[in-house]
Amino acid sequence: MLTRTQLQPNTSGNTTIARSPAWANRAAPASGQDALAEVLEMMGAAMSYGRNEEIYGEDEPAEFLYLVRTGAVRTYKLLNDGRRQIGAFHLPGDIFGLEVGEQHRFTAEAISDSTVLVVKRSTLVSLATRKAELAGQLWALTAQELAHVQELMLTLGRKNAQERVAAFLLEMAGRAPAGAAIELPMSRQDIADYLGLTIETVSRTLTQLENAAAIVLQSARRIVLRNRGALSRLNV
């Protein structure tokens, strides 16, 4: 357990669909680092989901690709003993739902009221055969998701509670706007189910990190990273 001396601070509503006019006939952007996101923005159908509403279920056909416009989404799998393992959190700007096979491996649910853009997978595959950059971004997204799965496996298999929570906070900070404070859309239970811990362990560990001057708990969802270096030393 870290001490303060070790961590001195540095000086469900109804689903609605609104399609873009003639979206299926529009071409993909010719270039741009965010070509895939631009395709989803330009061609996607906007769908609204209420808090805890399912977007797609495990083993359902993977017919669409999704981009979070507002809100937040979690993907999870229910284990044989009834426990829930969250695989990822998706925040505004994130793309999810891409599968190697023909079915979804996880269930996707809105964490809060969310708007998600949806494009048919077959449409993207067809465009990718003509647009090399789009094909490259689909491969890059697949590789990114694989890297995330590998990192999560390492976290769950080899790290203790403080190391897991530190890794989570740094992950969320890396995806948030610049600044020391991060706003977490997910609950403590969500965090626990992501890190393979109990909610009591998550809460206790956050308090330990605050007592050690690594973070400041301004509220249940707002956390200030006071000493990133100390958190990084835990995340090894």
KOLNUVO-948627 format. One record per atom (N, C-alpha, C): residue number from 1; x, y, z; atom name. Coordinates in steps of 0.02 Angstrom, whole numbers, padded with zeros to 5 digits. Layout:
<pts>
- NUM,X,Y,Z,CA
...
</pts>
This chain:
<pts>
- 1,00042,-00060,00000,N
- 1,00000,00000,00000,CA
- 1,00044,00062,00000,C
- 2,00026,00111,-00040,N
- 2,00064,00172,-00042,CA
- 2,00047,00216,00018,C
- 3,00095,00255,00039,N
- 3,00084,00303,00094,CA
- 3,00089,00373,00067,C
- 4,00068,00421,00107,N
- 4,00072,00490,00087,CA
- 4,00145,00510,00073,C
- 5,00192,00483,00112,N
- 5,00262,00500,00102,CA
- 5,00286,00476,00034,C
- 6,00263,00418,00012,N
- 6,00283,00392,-00053,CA
- 6,00252,00430,-00110,C
- 7,00196,00464,-00097,N
- 7,00158,00497,-00149,CA
- 7,00154,00571,-00136,C
- 8,00208,00604,-00130,N
- 8,00206,00676,-00121,CA
- 8,00183,00709,-00185,C
- 9,00138,00757,-00181,N
- 9,00111,00788,-00242,CA
- 9,00162,00830,-00277,C
- 10,00158,00832,-00341,N
- 10,00199,00876,-00382,CA
- 10,00174,00947,-00374,C
- 11,00254,01005,-00369,N
- 11,00241,01077,-00364,CA
- 11,00206,01089,-00431,C
- 12,-01712,00247,-00967,N
- 12,-01719,00218,-01032,CA
- 12,-01781,00244,-01074,C
- 13,-01762,00284,-01118,N
- 13,-01813,00311,-01163,CA
- 13,-01820,00270,-01225,C
- 14,-01865,00288,-01271,N
- 14,-01876,00251,-01332,CA
- 14,-01821,00268,-01382,C
- 15,-01805,00218,-01423,N
- 15,-01754,00228,-01474,CA
- 15,-01783,00267,-01532,C
- 16,-01747,00318,-01554,N
- 16,-01769,00357,-01612,CA
- 16,-01714,00357,-01663,C
- 17,-01733,00361,-01726,N
- 17,-01685,00360,-01782,CA
- 17,-01696,00421,-01826,C
- 18,-01641,00454,-01842,N
- 18,-01644,00511,-01887,CA
- 18,-01589,00502,-01940,C
- 19,-01608,00483,-02000,N
- 19,-01558,00469,-02051,CA
- 19,-01540,00533,-02089,C
- 20,-01476,00535,-02108,N
- 20,-01454,00590,-02151,CA
- 20,-01483,00579,-02221,C
- 21,-01502,00632,-02256,N
- 21,-01532,00625,-02322,CA
- 21,-01484,00589,-02370,C
- 22,-01510,00540,-02404,N
- 22,-01473,00504,-02456,CA
- 22,-01405,00480,-02430,C
- 23,-01402,00459,-02367,N
- 23,-01337,00442,-02338,CA
- 23,-01303,00385,-02375,C
- 24,-01342,00337,-02400,N
- 24,-01311,00278,-02430,CA
- 24,-01276,00294,-02496,C
- 25,-01289,00352,-02525,N
- 25,-01258,00369,-02590,CA
- 25,-01198,00414,-02584,C
- 26,-01180,00433,-02522,N
- 26,-01124,00478,-02514,CA
- 26,-01059,00439,-02514,C
- 27,-01006,00471,-02539,N
- 27,-00941,00440,-02543,CA
- 27,-00902,00453,-02479,C
- 28,-00853,00411,-02465,N
- 28,-00809,00420,-02408,CA
- 28,-00761,00477,-02421,C
- 29,-00736,00511,-02369,N
- 29,-00687,00563,-02378,CA
- 29,-00625,00535,-02412,C
- 30,-00594,00575,-02454,N
- 30,-00536,00552,-02492,CA
- 30,-00476,00542,-02447,C
- 31,-00469,00582,-02394,N
- 31,-00411,00576,-02352,CA
- 31,-00428,00604,-02283,C
- 32,-00379,00598,-02238,N
- 32,-00390,00624,-02170,CA
- 32,-00378,00570,-02119,C
- 33,-00346,00586,-02064,N
- 33,-00330,00538,-02013,CA
- 33,-00392,00507,-01983,C
- 34,-00447,00544,-01982,N
- 34,-00508,00519,-01952,CA
- 34,-00559,00500,-02006,C
- 35,-00535,00467,-02057,N
- 35,-00579,00449,-02113,CA
- 35,-00637,00406,-02090,C
- 36,-00624,00357,-02047,N
- 36,-00677,00313,-02025,CA
- 36,-00730,00350,-01985,C
- 37,-00708,00393,-01939,N
- 37,-00755,00433,-01900,CA
- 37,-00794,00480,-01945,C
- 38,-00762,00507,-01996,N
- 38,-00796,00553,-02042,CA
- 38,-00850,00516,-02081,C
- 39,-00836,00454,-02100,N
- 39,-00887,00414,-02135,CA
- 39,-00947,00403,-02091,C
- 40,-00935,00387,-02028,N
- 40,-00990,00376,-01981,CA
- 40,-01030,00440,-01970,C
- 41,-00995,00496,-01963,N
- 41,-01029,00560,-01954,CA
- 41,-01071,00577,-02015,C
- 42,-01045,00563,-02073,N
- 42,-01078,00584,-02135,CA
- 42,-01135,00537,-02155,C
- 43,-01126,00472,-02142,N
- 43,-01172,00423,-02168,CA
- 43,-01215,00390,-02115,C
- 44,-01201,00404,-02052,N
- 44,-01234,00367,-01998,CA
- 44,-01305,00390,-01983,C
- 45,-01343,00342,-01957,N
- 45,-01409,00357,-01930,CA
- 45,-01401,00371,-01855,C
- 46,-01428,00426,-01831,N
- 46,-01422,00445,-01760,CA
- 46,-01476,00408,-01720,C
- 47,-01454,00371,-01670,N
- 47,-01500,00333,-01628,CA
- 47,-01492,00353,-01556,C
- 48,-01547,00363,-01521,N
- 48,-01545,00385,-01451,CA
- 48,-01562,00326,-01405,C
- 49,-01523,00320,-01351,N
- 49,-01533,00267,-01302,CA
- 49,-01537,00296,-01232,C
- 50,-01583,00271,-01193,N
- 50,-01588,00293,-01124,CA
- 50,-01539,00257,-01079,C
- 51,-01533,00280,-01018,N
- 51,-01487,00251,-00970,CA
- 51,-01501,00176,-00961,C
- 52,-01448,00135,-00967,N
- 52,-01451,00062,-00960,CA
- 52,-01488,00027,-01016,C
- 53,-01503,00063,-01069,N
- 53,-01538,00031,-01126,CA
- 53,-01488,-00007,-01169,C
- 54,-01507,-00067,-01190,N
- 54,-01463,-00109,-01231,CA
- 54,-01459,-00083,-01303,C
- 55,-01399,-00082,-01329,N
- 55,-01387,-00061,-01398,CA
- 55,-01383,-00123,-01443,C
- 56,-01346,-00173,-01420,N
- 56,-01348,-00239,-01453,CA
- 56,-01330,-00291,-01400,C
- 57,-01348,-00354,-01414,N
- 57,-01337,-00407,-01366,CA
- 57,-01282,-00455,-01388,C
- 58,-01255,-00490,-01340,N
- 58,-01206,-00542,-01355,CA
- 58,-01236,-00594,-01400,C
- 59,-01196,-00615,-01450,N
- 59,-01215,-00667,-01499,CA
- 59,-01264,-00642,-01552,C
- 60,-01284,-00579,-01549,N
- 60,-01325,-00551,-01603,CA
- 60,-01282,-00538,-01665,C
- 61,-01312,-00538,-01724,N
- 61,-01273,-00524,-01785,CA
- 61,-01239,-00455,-01781,C
- 62,-01175,-00454,-01800,N
- 62,-01136,-00391,-01799,CA
- 62,-01145,-00356,-01866,C
- 63,-01203,-00324,-01874,N
- 63,-01221,-00294,-01939,CA
- 63,-01204,-00220,-01944,C
- 64,-01186,-00188,-01888,N
- 64,-01175,-00116,-01889,CA
- 64,-01111,-00098,-01852,C
- 65,-01086,-00039,-01867,N
- 65,-01031,-00009,-01830,CA
- 65,-01058,00055,-01799,C
- 66,-01033,00073,-01739,N
- 66,-01062,00126,-01699,CA
- 66,-01010,00178,-01680,C
- 67,-01032,00241,-01674,N
- 67,-00990,00295,-01649,CA
- 67,-01029,00333,-01596,C
- 68,-00999,00342,-01537,N
- 68,-01031,00379,-01483,CA
- 68,-01028,00454,-01498,C
- 69,-01085,00485,-01503,N
- 69,-01087,00558,-01513,CA
- 69,-01094,00593,-01446,C
- 70,-01140,00571,-01404,N
- 70,-01148,00598,-01337,CA
- 70,-01160,00541,-01288,C
- 71,-01145,00552,-01224,N
- 71,-01156,00501,-01174,CA
- 71,-01096,00454,-01169,C
- 72,-01110,00392,-01150,N
- 72,-01058,00342,-01141,CA
- 72,-01089,00273,-01146,C
- 73,-01048,00224,-01166,N
- 73,-01072,00156,-01178,CA
- 73,-01023,00108,-01145,C
- 74,-01050,00054,-01117,N
- 74,-01008,00000,-01092,CA
- 74,-01022,-00064,-01131,C
- 75,-00972,-00105,-01141,N
- 75,-00981,-00171,-01169,CA
- 75,-00962,-00222,-01116,C
- 76,-01001,-00276,-01110,N
- 76,-00989,-00323,-01056,CA
- 76,-01012,-00393,-01075,C
- 77,-00988,-00441,-01036,N
- 77,-01008,-00511,-01043,CA
- 77,-01028,-00537,-00974,C
- 78,-01082,-00574,-00971,N
- 78,-01103,-00607,-00909,CA
- 78,-01068,-00674,-00904,C
- 79,-01034,-00686,-00848,N
- 79,-00998,-00748,-00838,CA
- 79,-01046,-00802,-00814,C
- 80,-01022,-00864,-00814,N
- 80,-01066,-00921,-00796,CA
- 80,-01093,-00916,-00726,C
- 81,-01055,-00884,-00681,N
- 81,-01078,-00879,-00611,CA
- 81,-01121,-00816,-00599,C
- 82,-01138,-00781,-00653,N
- 82,-01182,-00723,-00646,CA
- 82,-01146,-00657,-00640,C
- 83,-01080,-00658,-00630,N
- 83,-01042,-00596,-00625,CA
- 83,-01038,-00562,-00694,C
- 84,-01029,-00497,-00693,N
- 84,-01024,-00458,-00754,CA
- 84,-00951,-00435,-00764,C
- 85,-00923,-00448,-00822,N
- 85,-00856,-00423,-00838,CA
- 85,-00863,-00371,-00893,C
- 86,-00849,-00308,-00876,N
- 86,-00851,-00255,-00925,CA
- 86,-00787,-00257,-00966,C
- 87,-00793,-00255,-01031,N
- 87,-00735,-00259,-01074,CA
- 87,-00707,-00192,-01094,C
- 88,-00750,-00141,-01099,N
- 88,-00727,-00075,-01120,CA
- 88,-00780,-00023,-01105,C
- 89,-00757,00039,-01098,N
- 89,-00801,00098,-01095,CA
- 89,-00789,00139,-01158,C
- 90,-00843,00161,-01188,N
- 90,-00838,00201,-01250,CA
- 90,-00867,00270,-01237,C
- 91,-00826,00321,-01250,N
- 91,-00843,00390,-01236,CA
- 91,-00854,00427,-01302,C
- 92,-00879,00490,-01301,N
- 92,-00891,00527,-01363,CA
- 92,-00831,00527,-01409,C
- 93,-00843,00510,-01472,N
- 93,-00790,00505,-01521,CA
- 93,-00765,00434,-01531,C
- 94,-00781,00388,-01485,N
- 94,-00758,00319,-01491,CA
- 94,-00801,00279,-01539,C
- 95,-00769,00234,-01575,N
- 95,-00803,00188,-01620,CA
- 95,-00803,00119,-01589,C
- 96,-00859,00084,-01592,N
- 96,-00863,00017,-01563,CA
- 96,-00909,-00027,-01604,C
- 97,-00908,-00091,-01588,N
- 97,-00951,-00139,-01623,CA
- 97,-00918,-00176,-01680,C
- 98,-00854,-00162,-01694,N
- 98,-00819,-00196,-01748,CA
- 98,-00798,-00266,-01723,C
- 99,-00818,-00316,-01760,N
- 99,-00803,-00385,-01740,CA
- 99,-00765,-00421,-01796,C
- 100,-00724,-00468,-01777,N
- 100,-00689,-00509,-01826,CA
- 100,-00737,-00560,-01856,C
- 101,-00781,-00587,-01815,N
- 101,-00830,-00635,-01839,CA
- 101,-00896,-00602,-01858,C
- 102,-00947,-00642,-01863,N
- 102,-01013,-00618,-01885,CA
- 102,-01060,-00602,-01828,C
- 103,-01038,-00615,-01766,N
- 103,-01081,-00602,-01708,CA
- 103,-01045,-00560,-01656,C
- 104,-01083,-00525,-01615,N
- 104,-01055,-00485,-01561,CA
- 104,-01034,-00531,-01504,C
- 105,-00974,-00520,-01478,N
- 105,-00949,-00559,-01422,CA
- 105,-00972,-00531,-01355,C
- 106,-00992,-00468,-01354,N
- 106,-01013,-00435,-01292,CA
- 106,-01080,-00401,-01303,C
- 107,-01113,-00383,-01249,N
- 107,-01172,-00341,-01250,CA
- 107,-01151,-00269,-01243,C
- 108,-01184,-00223,-01278,N
- 108,-01170,-00152,-01272,CA
- 108,-01231,-00117,-01242,C
- 109,-01218,-00072,-01193,N
- 109,-01271,-00038,-01157,CA
- 109,-01252,00035,-01148,C
- 110,-01302,00078,-01151,N
- 110,-01290,00149,-01136,CA
- 110,-01281,00157,-01060,C
- 111,-01228,00191,-01040,N
- 111,-01218,00205,-00969,CA
- 111,-01265,00260,-00946,C
- 112,-01272,00310,-00988,N
- 112,-01317,00367,-00975,CA
- 112,-01355,00381,-01039,C
- 113,-01400,00429,-01039,N
- 113,-01434,00448,-01101,CA
- 113,-01381,00463,-01154,C
- 114,-01385,00429,-01211,N
- 114,-01332,00433,-01260,CA
- 114,-01360,00437,-01331,C
- 115,-01321,00468,-01375,N
- 115,-01336,00468,-01446,CA
- 115,-01278,00434,-01482,C
- 116,-01296,00385,-01524,N
- 116,-01247,00345,-01559,CA
- 116,-01261,00347,-01634,C
- 117,-01208,00355,-01674,N
- 117,-01215,00352,-01747,CA
- 117,-01203,00281,-01770,C
- 118,-01245,00257,-01816,N
- 118,-01243,00187,-01837,CA
- 118,-01237,00184,-01913,C
- 119,-01190,00141,-01936,N
- 119,-01181,00129,-02008,CA
- 119,-01179,00054,-02019,C
- 120,-01208,00030,-02073,N
- 120,-01207,-00041,-02088,CA
- 120,-01136,-00064,-02102,C
- 121,-01119,-00120,-02073,N
- 121,-01052,-00148,-02082,CA
- 121,-01038,-00163,-02156,C
- 122,-01088,-00189,-02192,N
- 122,-01078,-00205,-02263,CA
- 122,-01063,-00144,-02304,C
- 123,-01092,-00086,-02285,N
- 123,-01078,-00024,-02320,CA
- 123,-01005,-00004,-02311,C
- 124,-00980,-00009,-02249,N
- 124,-00910,00009,-02236,CA
- 124,-00862,-00039,-02271,C
- 125,-00878,-00103,-02270,N
- 125,-00835,-00151,-02304,CA
- 125,-00832,-00136,-02379,C
- 126,-00889,-00119,-02408,N
- 126,-00891,-00102,-02479,CA
- 126,-00850,-00040,-02494,C
- 127,-00856,00011,-02452,N
- 127,-00816,00072,-02461,CA
- 127,-00742,00057,-02452,C
- 128,-00725,00014,-02405,N
- 128,-00655,-00001,-02391,CA
- 128,-00621,-00035,-02450,C
- 129,-00659,-00071,-02491,N
- 129,-00628,-00103,-02549,CA
- 129,-00606,-00052,-02601,C
- 130,-00634,00010,-02597,N
- 130,-00617,00062,-02644,CA
- 130,-00574,00117,-02613,C
- 131,-00573,00120,-02547,N
- 131,-00536,00173,-02512,CA
- 131,-00484,00140,-02467,C
- 132,-00421,00143,-02488,N
- 132,-00368,00110,-02451,CA
- 132,-00361,00138,-02380,C
- 133,-00370,00204,-02373,N
- 133,-00362,00234,-02307,CA
- 133,-00416,00209,-02259,C
- 134,-00477,00202,-02283,N
- 134,-00531,00177,-02241,CA
- 134,-00517,00105,-02221,C
- 135,-00492,00065,-02267,N
- 135,-00474,-00004,-02251,CA
- 135,-00420,-00006,-02197,C
- 136,-00371,00039,-02204,N
- 136,-00317,00042,-02155,CA
- 136,-00343,00061,-02086,C
- 137,-00391,00107,-02084,N
- 137,-00418,00128,-02019,CA
- 137,-00460,00072,-01987,C
- 138,-00493,00032,-02027,N
- 138,-00530,-00025,-01999,CA
- 138,-00481,-00075,-01968,C
- 139,-00425,-00087,-02002,N
- 139,-00374,-00131,-01974,CA
- 139,-00344,-00101,-01911,C
- 140,-00331,-00035,-01913,N
- 140,-00302,-00002,-01854,CA
- 140,-00349,-00006,-01794,C
- 141,-00415,00002,-01807,N
- 141,-00463,-00003,-01753,CA
- 141,-00464,-00074,-01723,C
- 142,-00460,-00124,-01766,N
- 142,-00457,-00193,-01743,CA
- 142,-00395,-00205,-01700,C
- 143,-00337,-00179,-01723,N
- 143,-00275,-00187,-01685,CA
- 143,-00279,-00150,-01618,C
- 144,-00310,-00091,-01618,N
- 144,-00317,-00052,-01556,CA
- 144,-00360,-00090,-01505,C
- 145,-00413,-00121,-01528,N
- 145,-00456,-00158,-01482,CA
- 145,-00420,-00220,-01456,C
- 146,-00379,-00252,-01498,N
- 146,-00341,-00309,-01475,CA
- 146,-00290,-00288,-01422,C
- 147,-00257,-00231,-01433,N
- 147,-00209,-00206,-01384,CA
- 147,-00243,-00191,-01317,C
- 148,-00304,-00163,-01322,N
- 148,-00341,-00149,-01260,CA
- 148,-00358,-00213,-01222,C
- 149,-00379,-00264,-01258,N
- 149,-00395,-00328,-01226,CA
- 149,-00334,-00357,-01192,C
- 150,-00276,-00353,-01226,N
- 150,-00214,-00380,-01197,CA
- 150,-00195,-00342,-01134,C
- 151,-00202,-00276,-01136,N
- 151,-00185,-00235,-01078,CA
- 151,-00232,-00250,-01020,C
- 152,-00296,-00259,-01035,N
- 152,-00344,-00275,-00982,CA
- 152,-00330,-00343,-00952,C
- 153,-00311,-00391,-00994,N
- 153,-00293,-00458,-00968,CA
- 153,-00233,-00453,-00921,C
- 154,-00184,-00412,-00938,N
- 154,-00126,-00403,-00895,CA
- 154,-00147,-00370,-00829,C
- 155,-00190,-00320,-00833,N
- 155,-00214,-00286,-00773,CA
- 155,-00251,-00334,-00727,C
- 156,-00295,-00374,-00754,N
- 156,-00335,-00419,-00714,CA
- 156,-00294,-00477,-00686,C
- 157,-00244,-00498,-00724,N
- 157,-00207,-00557,-00705,CA
- 157,-00147,-00545,-00661,C
- 158,-00117,-00485,-00663,N
- 158,-00053,-00476,-00630,CA
- 158,-00050,-00417,-00581,C
- 159,-00100,-00374,-00580,N
- 159,-00096,-00314,-00540,CA
- 159,-00141,-00318,-00478,C
- 160,-00118,-00284,-00424,N
- 160,-00159,-00282,-00364,CA
- 160,-00211,-00225,-00370,C
- 161,-00250,-00216,-00318,N
- 161,-00306,-00168,-00322,CA
- 161,-00282,-00097,-00336,C
- 162,-00230,-00074,-00301,N
- 162,-00206,-00006,-00312,CA
- 162,-00180,00002,-00383,C
- 163,-00144,-00048,-00408,N
- 163,-00117,-00044,-00475,CA
- 163,-00173,-00043,-00527,C
- 164,-00226,-00082,-00515,N
- 164,-00282,-00083,-00562,CA
- 164,-00318,-00015,-00563,C
- 165,-00332,00012,-00505,N
- 165,-00367,00077,-00502,CA
- 165,-00324,00132,-00532,C
- 166,-00258,00131,-00518,N
- 166,-00214,00181,-00548,CA
- 166,-00214,00176,-00624,C
- 167,-00212,00115,-00650,N
- 167,-00213,00105,-00722,CA
- 167,-00278,00132,-00752,C
- 168,-00333,00120,-00718,N
- 168,-00398,00144,-00742,CA
- 168,-00400,00220,-00743,C
- 169,-00377,00252,-00690,N
- 169,-00378,00326,-00687,CA
- 169,-00335,00356,-00742,C
- 170,-00277,00326,-00754,N
- 170,-00233,00352,-00807,CA
- 170,-00264,00341,-00876,C
- 171,-00298,00285,-00884,N
- 171,-00332,00272,-00948,CA
- 171,-00386,00325,-00960,C
- 172,-00427,00339,-00910,N
- 172,-00479,00388,-00918,CA
- 172,-00451,00458,-00927,C
- 173,-00396,00474,-00893,N
- 173,-00364,00540,-00901,CA
- 173,-00337,00548,-00971,C
- 174,-00311,00494,-01000,N
- 174,-00284,00498,-01067,CA
- 174,-00337,00508,-01120,C
- 175,-00399,00495,-01104,N
- 175,-00455,00502,-01151,CA
- 175,-00496,00565,-01138,C
- 176,-00478,00602,-01085,N
- 176,-00516,00662,-01066,CA
- 176,-00482,00724,-01093,C
- 177,-00517,00781,-01096,N
- 177,-00485,00844,-01115,CA
- 177,-00428,00860,-01068,C
- 178,-00381,00898,-01092,N
- 178,-00322,00915,-01053,CA
- 178,-00343,00947,-00987,C
- 179,-00308,00929,-00934,N
- 179,-00324,00956,-00868,CA
- 179,-00316,00902,-00816,C
- 180,-00314,00921,-00754,N
- 180,-00302,00874,-00700,CA
- 180,-00365,00836,-00680,C
- 181,-00424,00865,-00692,N
- 181,-00487,00834,-00669,CA
- 181,-00517,00790,-00724,C
- 182,-00546,00734,-00704,N
- 182,-00581,00690,-00750,CA
- 182,-00652,00680,-00724,C
- 183,-00699,00680,-00770,N
- 183,-00769,00667,-00755,CA
- 183,-00785,00596,-00777,C
- 184,-00805,00554,-00730,N
- 184,-00818,00484,-00746,CA
- 184,-00893,00474,-00756,C
- 185,-00914,00452,-00816,N
- 185,-00985,00440,-00827,CA
- 185,-01010,00375,-00796,C
- 186,-00963,00331,-00780,N
- 186,-00981,00265,-00754,CA
- 186,-00984,00265,-00678,C
- 187,-01021,00217,-00650,N
- 187,-01029,00210,-00578,CA
- 187,-00970,00172,-00548,C
- 188,-00966,00172,-00482,N
- 188,-00915,00132,-00448,CA
- 188,-00924,00058,-00463,C
- 189,-00987,00036,-00469,N
- 189,-01000,-00034,-00486,CA
- 189,-00973,-00050,-00556,C
- 190,-00982,-00004,-00603,N
- 190,-00953,-00014,-00670,CA
- 190,-00878,-00021,-00666,C
- 191,-00846,00023,-00629,N
- 191,-00773,00020,-00622,CA
- 191,-00752,-00046,-00592,C
- 192,-00788,-00068,-00541,N
- 192,-00772,-00132,-00509,CA
- 192,-00778,-00189,-00558,C
- 193,-00831,-00190,-00598,N
- 193,-00841,-00244,-00646,CA
- 193,-00791,-00240,-00704,C
- 194,-00762,-00183,-00716,N
- 194,-00710,-00175,-00767,CA
- 194,-00643,-00202,-00741,C
- 195,-00628,-00188,-00677,N
- 195,-00563,-00204,-00649,CA
- 195,-00562,-00271,-00613,C
- 196,-00619,-00306,-00610,N
- 196,-00621,-00371,-00576,CA
- 196,-00615,-00365,-00501,C
- 197,-00644,-00311,-00473,N
- 197,-00641,-00299,-00401,CA
- 197,-00712,-00292,-00374,C
- 198,-00719,-00288,-00309,N
- 198,-00784,-00272,-00279,CA
- 198,-00791,-00197,-00275,C
- 199,-00853,-00174,-00270,N
- 199,-00865,-00102,-00264,CA
- 199,-00833,-00075,-00200,C
- 200,-00833,-00116,-00147,N
- 200,-00802,-00094,-00084,CA
- 200,-00727,-00085,-00093,C
- 201,-00695,-00129,-00131,N
- 201,-00623,-00123,-00142,CA
- 201,-00607,-00062,-00183,C
- 202,-00648,-00047,-00234,N
- 202,-00637,00012,-00274,CA
- 202,-00641,00075,-00231,C
- 203,-00694,00079,-00191,N
- 203,-00704,00138,-00149,CA
- 203,-00647,00145,-00098,C
- 204,-00628,00090,-00068,N
- 204,-00573,00092,-00018,CA
- 204,-00507,00112,-00051,C
- 205,-00494,00087,-00111,N
- 205,-00432,00103,-00145,CA
- 205,-00429,00175,-00166,C
- 206,-00485,00202,-00189,N
- 206,-00486,00274,-00206,CA
- 206,-00473,00316,-00144,C
- 207,-00501,00297,-00087,N
- 207,-00487,00333,-00026,CA
- 207,-00414,00329,-00006,C
- 208,-00384,00270,-00015,N
- 208,-00312,00262,-00001,CA
- 208,-00270,00308,-00045,C
- 209,-00287,00312,-00109,N
- 209,-00250,00355,-00155,CA
- 209,-00259,00428,-00137,C
- 210,-00319,00446,-00113,N
- 210,-00329,00515,-00092,CA
- 210,-00290,00529,-00028,C
- 211,-00289,00483,00019,N
- 211,-00251,00493,00080,CA
- 211,-00176,00498,00067,C
- 212,-00154,00465,00013,N
- 212,-00084,00468,-00006,CA
- 212,-00068,00527,-00050,C
- 213,-00116,00571,-00061,N
- 213,-00107,00633,-00100,CA
- 213,-00096,00621,-00174,C
- 214,-00117,00563,-00199,N
- 214,-00112,00551,-00271,CA
- 214,-00170,00580,-00309,C
- 215,-00230,00581,-00278,N
- 215,-00290,00607,-00310,CA
- 215,-00330,00648,-00260,C
- 216,-00380,00684,-00286,N
- 216,-00429,00719,-00245,CA
- 216,-00498,00697,-00269,C
- 217,-00538,00672,-00224,N
- 217,-00606,00651,-00241,CA
- 217,-00653,00710,-00230,C
- 218,-00664,00749,-00282,N
- 218,-00708,00807,-00276,CA
- 218,-00781,00787,-00272,C
- 219,-00799,00731,-00302,N
- 219,-00866,00703,-00297,CA
- 219,-00861,00630,-00317,C
- 220,-00917,00594,-00318,N
- 220,-00915,00524,-00336,CA
- 220,-00892,00513,-00408,C
- 221,-00903,00562,-00451,N
- 221,-00886,00555,-00522,CA
- 221,-00829,00600,-00544,C
- 222,-00811,00650,-00504,N
- 222,-00758,00698,-00524,CA
- 222,-00696,00686,-00482,C
- 223,-00641,00670,-00516,N
- 223,-00578,00654,-00482,CA
- 223,-00522,00697,-00511,C
- 224,-00483,00727,-00468,N
- 224,-00424,00765,-00488,CA
- 224,-00362,00722,-00479,C
- 225,-00323,00715,-00532,N
- 225,-00260,00678,-00527,CA
- 225,-00207,00727,-00502,C
- 226,-00190,00720,-00439,N
- 226,-00145,00767,-00406,CA
- 226,-00072,00750,-00419,C
- 227,-00058,00686,-00426,N
- 227,00011,00663,-00435,CA
- 227,00011,00607,-00487,C
- 228,00014,00625,-00551,N
- 228,00014,00574,-00604,CA
- 228,00075,00530,-00601,C
- 229,00131,00559,-00580,N
- 229,00192,00519,-00577,CA
- 229,00185,00459,-00529,C
- 230,00153,00471,-00473,N
- 230,00142,00417,-00425,CA
- 230,00095,00365,-00454,C
- 231,00043,00386,-00488,N
- 231,-00003,00339,-00519,CA
- 231,00033,00299,-00574,C
- 232,00076,00332,-00612,N
- 232,00114,00299,-00665,CA
- 232,00161,00247,-00636,C
- 233,00190,00260,-00578,N
- 233,00234,00210,-00547,CA
- 233,00196,00148,-00525,C
- 234,00133,00157,-00510,N
- 234,00092,00098,-00494,CA
- 234,00073,00060,-00557,C
- 235,00067,00095,-00613,N
- 235,00043,00065,-00676,CA
- 235,00102,00040,-00717,C
- 236,00138,-00009,-00690,N
- 236,00197,-00038,-00725,CA
- 236,00185,-00112,-00737,C
</pts>
